[in-house]
């Protein structure tokens, strides 16, 4: 009988992590997987165990637990805080032990983000710089102080050392509601960050907002399309050790781009339809709002990329900008129903 593939997934109760976990639970080779997850909430741990998942009670700050769990894993999916350098180092230390013990290279699929590409546009202009995940020198030209970059550098260097095959997935602005059994049971978060934040803030201010004039560009990707990339890479890396890793192991998750203004206008239209705004036209965020809600300033940056390496592996995203815009109202309605947006008095 063949040995099982030991999988450790970090971020199982999150939006993207939960979606990836569901893919693993329905994978054609599920019977050959032993899946462990790190989870803080004991009640959610019990629910996860009903799906045949082993649970480790702890958080990213429990470095000893992280290292120990990684030392027993053939594959690690890190889908939690992509800026936690200590957690990343603990995972790598565990994988190094795994390599020393077995002589095999474990696989790390780490989650970063296209936020690493941002400039200082503040909504005033677009950009001509387009990052491809096949152009490693351009990616490596990013300043080490860029958000996500300190951890990305450590992950890539670990892959070059040879004790693990490290792959970095960089999702764009993710959209779409999380769906499926794990979400229906209340185990995982159904919402992304950016669109819900814009809806909540627009609801409070009675009008959609935009940073500057909203001319800057962001890449987009659906949550299910993103999860599909994790599985495409997971399957490819297990079967072929030559799949790009280490210094060359960057994989953008992207299926088009949008201007910040387009998104803000679509949010404004939804606010009008729900009776919360009189005009769909977004107004500039005030200096106070930009300082109080960092996401508003972050969305004013440019981040333009091409996901060429994933497509070469056979990844085929299907959801587009129109799907993102069409999904804003359904998401707002779910947020109202669940109390994430307070309805008018």
C-alpha positions as CSV (number, residue, x, y, z in Angstrom):
1,X,0.0,0.0,0.0
2,X,1.4,3.4,-1.1
3,X,2.2,5.9,1.7
4,X,-0.2,8.8,2.1
5,X,0.7,12.3,1.1
6,X,0.9,14.3,4.3
7,X,-0.6,17.8,3.7
8,X,-0.5,20.7,6.1
9,X,-2.9,23.6,5.3
10,X,-2.6,26.9,7.2
11,X,-5.5,29.3,6.9
12,X,-8.3,26.7,6.7
13,X,-11.0,28.8,8.2
14,X,-10.3,31.8,5.9
15,X,-11.8,32.8,2.6
16,X,-9.2,31.5,0.2
17,X,-7.8,28.8,2.6
18,X,-11.3,27.3,3.0
19,X,-11.9,27.3,-0.7
20,X,-8.6,25.5,-1.3
21,X,-9.3,23.0,1.5
22,X,-12.6,22.2,-0.2
23,X,-10.7,21.4,-3.4
24,X,-8.5,19.0,-1.6
25,X,-11.4,17.3,0.1
26,X,-13.1,16.7,-3.3
27,X,-9.8,15.9,-5.1
28,X,-9.8,12.6,-7.1
29,X,-6.9,11.4,-5.0
30,X,-8.4,12.4,-1.7
31,X,-8.1,8.9,-0.3
32,X,-4.3,9.1,-0.6
33,X,-4.1,12.4,1.4
34,X,-3.7,12.9,5.1
35,X,-4.8,16.5,5.7
36,X,-3.9,18.5,8.8
37,X,-4.9,22.1,9.5
38,X,-3.8,24.7,12.0
39,X,-6.9,26.3,13.6
40,X,-7.4,28.6,16.6
41,X,-11.1,28.0,17.3
42,X,-11.8,24.7,19.1
43,X,-15.5,24.6,17.9
44,X,-14.4,25.1,14.3
45,X,-11.8,22.4,14.8
46,X,-14.5,19.9,15.9
47,X,-16.5,20.8,12.8
48,X,-13.5,20.4,10.5
49,X,-12.8,17.0,12.0
50,X,-16.2,15.8,10.7
51,X,-14.9,16.3,7.2
52,X,-12.0,13.9,7.9
53,X,-9.4,16.6,8.6
54,X,-6.9,16.4,11.5
55,X,-6.7,19.6,13.5
56,X,-3.9,21.3,15.4
57,X,-5.1,23.9,17.8
58,X,-2.9,27.0,17.5
59,X,-2.0,30.2,15.7
60,X,0.8,31.6,13.6
61,X,2.4,32.8,16.8
62,X,2.8,29.2,18.0
63,X,6.1,28.8,16.2
64,X,7.1,25.5,17.8
65,X,3.7,24.0,16.7
66,X,4.2,25.3,13.2
67,X,7.7,23.9,12.9
68,X,6.7,20.5,14.2
69,X,3.7,20.3,11.9
70,X,5.7,21.3,8.9
71,X,8.4,18.7,9.8
72,X,5.8,16.0,9.2
73,X,4.4,17.4,5.9
74,X,5.1,16.4,2.3
75,X,3.2,19.5,1.1
76,X,2.4,22.7,3.0
77,X,-0.2,25.2,1.8
78,X,0.5,28.5,3.6
79,X,-2.7,30.6,3.1
80,X,-2.8,32.9,6.1
81,X,-0.9,36.0,7.0
82,X,1.6,36.4,4.1
83,X,3.6,39.1,6.0
84,X,4.4,37.0,9.1
85,X,8.1,36.4,8.6
86,X,8.6,34.5,11.9
87,X,5.8,32.0,10.9
88,X,7.3,31.6,7.4
89,X,10.7,30.8,9.0
90,X,9.2,28.3,11.3
91,X,7.5,26.5,8.4
92,X,10.8,26.5,6.5
93,X,12.7,25.1,9.5
94,X,10.2,22.3,9.7
95,X,10.6,21.5,6.0
96,X,14.3,21.5,6.5
97,X,13.9,18.8,9.2
98,X,11.6,16.9,6.9
99,X,14.3,16.9,4.2
100,X,17.0,15.8,6.6
101,X,14.8,13.0,7.9
102,X,13.5,11.6,4.5
103,X,16.0,12.8,1.9
104,X,13.1,14.1,-0.1
105,X,12.2,17.7,-0.9
106,X,8.9,18.7,0.6
107,X,6.7,21.2,-1.3
108,X,5.7,24.6,0.0
109,X,2.9,26.6,-1.8
110,X,3.1,30.0,-0.1
111,X,0.5,32.8,-0.6
112,X,1.7,36.3,-1.3
113,X,-0.2,38.9,-3.3
114,X,0.0,41.3,-6.2
115,X,0.1,44.1,-3.6
116,X,3.9,43.5,-3.8
117,X,3.7,45.4,-7.1
118,X,2.1,48.6,-5.9
119,X,3.4,52.1,-6.7
120,X,2.5,55.5,-5.3
121,X,-0.1,56.5,-7.8
122,X,-2.8,57.4,-5.3
123,X,-5.4,57.1,-8.0
124,X,-3.9,59.8,-10.2
125,X,-2.6,57.7,-13.1
126,X,-2.3,54.3,-14.6
127,X,1.1,52.6,-15.3
128,X,3.0,51.2,-18.3
129,X,4.9,48.7,-16.1
130,X,3.5,45.2,-16.6
131,X,5.0,42.4,-14.4
132,X,5.1,38.9,-15.9
133,X,5.7,35.9,-13.6
134,X,8.1,34.7,-16.4
135,X,10.2,37.9,-15.9
136,X,12.0,37.0,-12.7
137,X,14.6,39.9,-13.0
138,X,11.8,42.4,-13.1
139,X,10.1,40.8,-10.0
140,X,13.5,40.8,-8.2
141,X,13.9,44.5,-9.0
142,X,11.1,45.2,-6.5
143,X,12.4,46.9,-3.4
144,X,12.8,44.6,-0.4
145,X,10.7,47.0,1.6
146,X,7.6,46.5,-0.6
147,X,4.7,44.8,1.2
148,X,5.0,41.0,1.1
149,X,8.5,41.2,-0.3
150,X,10.5,40.3,2.9
151,X,8.7,37.0,3.2
152,X,8.7,36.3,-0.6
153,X,12.5,36.7,-0.6
154,X,13.0,34.3,2.3
155,X,10.7,31.7,0.6
156,X,12.5,32.0,-2.7
157,X,15.9,31.7,-1.2
158,X,14.9,28.6,0.8
159,X,13.9,27.0,-2.5
160,X,17.2,27.8,-4.0
161,X,19.0,26.1,-1.0
162,X,17.4,22.8,-2.2
163,X,15.9,21.4,1.0
164,X,12.3,22.2,-0.2
165,X,10.6,23.1,-3.5
166,X,9.0,26.5,-2.8
167,X,6.3,28.1,-4.9
168,X,4.8,31.5,-4.4
169,X,1.2,32.2,-5.6
170,X,0.4,35.9,-5.8
171,X,-3.4,36.4,-6.1
172,X,-4.8,39.6,-7.5
173,X,-7.7,41.4,-5.9
174,X,-10.0,38.4,-5.2
175,X,-13.7,38.6,-5.7
176,X,-16.7,36.3,-5.3
177,X,-18.5,34.7,-2.3
178,X,-17.1,31.6,-0.7
179,X,-19.4,28.7,-1.3
180,X,-19.6,25.0,-0.4
181,X,-20.0,22.8,2.7
182,X,-17.3,24.4,4.8
183,X,-18.9,27.8,4.3
184,X,-22.4,26.5,4.8
185,X,-21.3,25.1,8.2
186,X,-20.0,28.5,9.2
187,X,-16.4,27.3,9.4
188,X,-14.9,29.6,6.8
189,X,-15.2,33.3,6.1
190,X,-17.3,33.9,2.9
191,X,-15.9,37.3,2.0
192,X,-12.8,38.8,0.5
193,X,-11.4,42.1,1.8
194,X,-11.5,44.9,-0.8
195,X,-15.1,44.9,-2.1
196,X,-16.7,44.3,1.3
197,X,-14.6,47.1,2.7
198,X,-15.7,49.5,-0.1
199,X,-19.4,48.5,0.5
200,X,-19.1,49.0,4.2
201,X,-17.4,52.4,3.9
202,X,-19.7,53.5,1.1
203,X,-22.7,52.5,3.3
204,X,-21.5,54.6,6.2
205,X,-20.7,57.7,4.1
206,X,-23.9,57.4,2.0
207,X,-21.9,57.4,-1.2
208,X,-19.2,55.4,-2.9
209,X,-15.6,56.6,-2.5
210,X,-12.5,56.7,-4.6
211,X,-8.8,57.5,-4.0
212,X,-7.9,60.4,-6.1
213,X,-9.4,60.2,-9.6
214,X,-9.4,56.4,-9.7
215,X,-7.3,56.1,-12.8
216,X,-5.0,53.4,-11.4
217,X,-5.2,49.8,-12.4
218,X,-5.6,46.6,-10.4
219,X,-5.6,42.9,-11.5
220,X,-8.6,40.8,-10.6
221,X,-9.3,37.1,-10.0
222,X,-12.3,35.0,-8.8
223,X,-11.9,33.0,-5.6
224,X,-12.7,29.7,-7.2
225,X,-10.4,30.4,-10.1
226,X,-7.7,31.2,-7.6
227,X,-8.3,27.9,-5.7
228,X,-8.1,26.0,-9.0
229,X,-4.6,27.4,-9.5
230,X,-3.4,26.0,-6.1
231,X,-4.6,22.5,-7.2
232,X,-3.1,22.8,-10.7
233,X,0.2,23.7,-9.1
234,X,-0.1,21.1,-6.4
235,X,-0.8,18.3,-8.9
236,X,2.0,19.5,-11.2
237,X,4.6,19.9,-8.5
238,X,4.0,16.4,-7.1
239,X,4.4,14.8,-10.4
240,X,7.3,16.8,-11.8
241,X,10.1,18.1,-9.7
242,X,11.1,20.4,-12.6
243,X,8.0,22.6,-12.2
244,X,9.4,26.1,-11.5
245,X,10.2,26.7,-7.9
246,X,12.6,28.7,-5.7
247,X,13.9,31.9,-7.4
248,X,11.7,31.1,-10.5
249,X,8.7,29.9,-8.6
250,X,6.4,32.9,-8.9
251,X,2.8,32.4,-10.1
252,X,0.4,35.4,-10.5
253,X,-3.3,34.7,-10.2
254,X,-4.8,37.2,-12.7
255,X,-7.6,37.3,-15.2
256,X,-7.8,40.9,-16.3
257,X,-7.6,44.4,-14.8
258,X,-9.9,47.2,-13.8
259,X,-9.6,50.8,-12.9
260,X,-10.3,51.8,-9.3
261,X,-13.0,54.2,-10.7
262,X,-14.8,51.3,-12.5
263,X,-15.1,49.4,-9.2
264,X,-16.1,52.5,-7.2
265,X,-18.8,53.4,-9.7
266,X,-20.2,49.9,-9.6
267,X,-20.3,50.0,-5.8
268,X,-22.0,53.4,-6.1
269,X,-24.7,51.9,-8.4
270,X,-25.4,49.1,-5.9
271,X,-25.7,51.7,-3.1
272,X,-28.2,53.6,-5.1
273,X,-30.2,50.4,-5.9
274,X,-30.2,49.5,-2.2
275,X,-31.5,53.0,-1.3
276,X,-28.3,54.0,0.5
277,X,-27.0,56.7,-1.9
278,X,-28.6,59.2,-4.2
279,X,-25.8,59.1,-6.8
280,X,-23.7,56.3,-8.2
281,X,-20.8,58.7,-8.8
282,X,-18.0,58.1,-6.3
283,X,-16.5,61.1,-4.5
284,X,-12.9,61.3,-3.4
285,X,-12.1,59.9,0.0
286,X,-11.1,62.6,2.4
287,X,-7.6,62.7,4.0
288,X,-9.2,61.5,7.2
289,X,-10.8,58.5,5.5
290,X,-7.6,57.6,3.7
291,X,-5.7,57.6,7.0
292,X,-8.5,55.8,9.0
293,X,-9.1,53.1,6.4
294,X,-5.8,52.0,4.8
295,X,-7.5,49.9,2.2
296,X,-8.7,53.1,0.5
297,X,-5.2,54.3,0.0
298,X,-4.0,50.8,-1.0
299,X,-6.6,50.6,-3.7
300,X,-5.3,53.8,-5.2
301,X,-2.1,52.1,-6.3
302,X,-1.2,50.4,-9.6
303,X,-0.5,46.7,-9.7
304,X,-0.4,45.3,-13.3
305,X,0.6,41.7,-14.0
306,X,0.3,38.8,-16.4
307,X,-0.2,35.2,-15.1
308,X,1.8,33.5,-17.9
309,X,3.4,30.8,-15.8
310,X,0.1,29.4,-14.4
311,X,-1.5,29.3,-17.9
312,X,1.5,27.4,-19.2
313,X,0.8,24.8,-16.6
314,X,-2.8,24.4,-17.8
315,X,-4.6,26.8,-15.5
316,X,-7.8,28.2,-17.1
317,X,-9.5,31.0,-15.2
318,X,-13.0,31.8,-16.4
319,X,-14.4,34.7,-14.4
320,X,-13.9,38.2,-15.7
321,X,-14.2,41.8,-14.8
322,X,-17.9,41.7,-15.6
323,X,-18.4,38.8,-13.2
324,X,-16.7,40.9,-10.5
325,X,-18.9,43.9,-11.1
326,X,-22.1,41.8,-11.4
327,X,-21.3,40.1,-8.1
328,X,-21.2,43.3,-6.0
329,X,-24.9,43.5,-5.4
330,X,-25.4,39.8,-4.4
331,X,-22.4,40.2,-2.0
332,X,-24.0,43.4,-0.5
333,X,-27.2,41.5,0.0
334,X,-25.5,38.7,1.8
335,X,-23.6,41.2,4.0
336,X,-26.8,42.9,4.9
337,X,-28.5,39.6,5.8
338,X,-25.6,38.5,8.0
339,X,-25.2,41.9,9.7
340,X,-21.9,42.9,8.1
341,X,-23.7,45.9,6.8
342,X,-26.3,47.6,9.0
343,X,-29.6,48.4,7.2
344,X,-31.0,51.9,7.4
345,X,-33.2,52.9,10.4
